[in-house]
Amino acid sequence: MQNIVRYKTFVPLLLSFLLLIASGCTQQQVEMARNTPVKPRIVSLAPSLTEMIFAIGAGDQLVGRTTACDWPAAAAKVPVVGAFGRPSLEMLASIHPDLVVDVDLADEEMGKKISALGIHRESITCTSPDDIPAALKKLGELTGHRREADSLALTISKGLASFKTKAESLNNKKSVYLEIWDDPFWTGGKGSYTSALIAYAGGKNIGDVVEKEYFEISQEWVIKQNPEVIACMYMARSSSVAEKVMNRPGWSSIAAVKNHDVYDKFDNSLFLRPGPRVLEGITLLGKVISHEELPAP
């Protein structure tokens, strides 16, 4: 009889204990779920931002990109929602991301229309190498990858500081003509991203005499500036761009042509796109200016 009484007393106690444990686990799981940040679904409207998002480990959150977002290779798997700075509102409405990031929309009215869809939009300034660390940190906050973004931002900040110190120690900086396109001829002026890269790499941009970011030029203007180094940022369809430059009528008097300091076969996204590969771009440009051996294209 005593055993039966003990059993009847033990069973309710055991059940209460198990329910208490189960309740505790459930509550703990709820608390964990509450404290786990929901990572937003993102559309990037700029190739520089797309590179940064992948670089900080948030690539799997991208649900849309532009046709210009071509790096890294994994970006090709992300659906296209329009051209650089020109998204399709219909595509955005169908995807309905949590966040759209851009650097400069072709039509600012588009920004208002994106917001009208109930989509959060962030415009991130990134026009110079010095803007990149801050842009990375901002994306880290927005995507939930703050630690990775802060680490990469610090690496880039230190790298830029090192390049700046080295460049400032140079007494004679070579003049550089960076040819962005040849039909018509275009280059970067004072305040352009390319001018900043040249300065970090230890050179002097011939376009700095013009107070424009990018501008059209004549062949006569280049000949008059007489650059010591020429770097071409595009590929020719049938022949070497450097070879074409060397054989241009009237260019034989230019110092870069005389000394065969004309270079091509670059990945132009390294030099024209403010992004996480900025240190790689400066390193390569520095090798061009200082005559160090270049890697095979």
Stockholm file with secondary structure:
# STOCKHOLM 1.0

chainA/1-297         MQNIVRYKTFVPLLLSFLLLIASGCTQQQVEMARNTPVKPRIVSLAPSLTEMIFAIGAGDQLVGRTTACDWPAAAAKVPVVGAFGRPSLEMLASIHPDLVVDVDLADEEMGKKISALGIHRESITCTSPDDIPAALKKLGELTGHRREADSLALTISKGLASFKTKAESLNNKKSVYLEIWDDPFWTGGKGSYTSALIAYAGGKNIGDVVEKEYFEISQEWVIKQNPEVIACMYMARSSSVAEKVMNRPGWSSIAAVKNHDVYDKFDNSLFLRPGPRVLEGITLLGKVISHEELPAP
#=GR chainA/1-297 SS CHHHHHHHHHHHHHHHHHHHHHHHHHHHHHHHHHHSCCCCCEEECSHHHHHHHHHTTCGGGEEEEETTCCCSGGGGGSCEEEETTEECHHHHHHHCCSEEEESCCSSTHHHHHHHHTTCEEEECCCCSGGGHHHHHHHHHHHHTCHHHHHHHHHHHHHHHHHHHHHHHTCSSCEEEEEESEETTEEEECTTCHHHHHHHHTTEEEGGGGSSSSEEEECHHHHHHHCCSEEEECSCCSSSCHHHHHHTSTTGGGSHHHHTTCEECCCCTHHHHSCSTTHHHHHHHHHHHHHTCCCCCC
#=GC SS_cons         CHHHHHHHHHHHHHHHHHHHHHHHHHHHHHHHHHHSCCCCCEEECSHHHHHHHHHTTCGGGEEEEETTCCCSGGGGGSCEEEETTEECHHHHHHHCCSEEEESCCSSTHHHHHHHHTTCEEEECCCCSGGGHHHHHHHHHHHHTCHHHHHHHHHHHHHHHHHHHHHHHTCSSCEEEEEESEETTEEEECTTCHHHHHHHHTTEEEGGGGSSSSEEEECHHHHHHHCCSEEEECSCCSSSCHHHHHHTSTTGGGSHHHHTTCEECCCCTHHHHSCSTTHHHHHHHHHHHHHTCCCCCC
//
